[in-house]
């Protein structure tokens, strides 16, 4: 559980998460079966992910504390990238390995943040803040056309949706059902949010 992913239906990637303990496991999907990939350097859960199977990003998350570590995957092995400026877990990602986006999250103790950061392939820099602080939200899109939807504010689940244009977030049509810890995929104009937590 609490793993992250990247890629497409026929070339997917799953990494991190937890079973009995936090995991560094990576698996690759070819459209019909999963096979083992290279392990992450830092075992963690509740991390962000972006990119494709052969050029992926994993960032932030939780080990025994909230971390800022970033790792890059080349289709066989993970290597260290630049750290996030704000360490956090339950954040979401979008974009590519050389043009990534990280937004929202929990810095620990159920403290939701609005922080957005952009990745250029080596370092993160600050972007425009979300209008609604949240974690466990959905995310989709690319660095210049991102989408954030749903999530938990630290006190309530939200249905709020926001769109990112590469500089700032603006409010868009809210989800029909307020929820957190949902699944997510797609683009800013064709996204999918599924499952999640309402009150049960």
Secondary structure by P-SEA (a helix, b strand, c coil): ccccccccccbbbbccccccccccbbbbbcccccccccccccccccccccccccbbbbcccccccccbbbbbbcccccccccccccccccccccccccbbbbcbbbccccccccbbbbbcccccccccccccccccccccccccbbbbcbbbcccccccbbbbbcccccccccccccccccccccccccbbbbccccccc
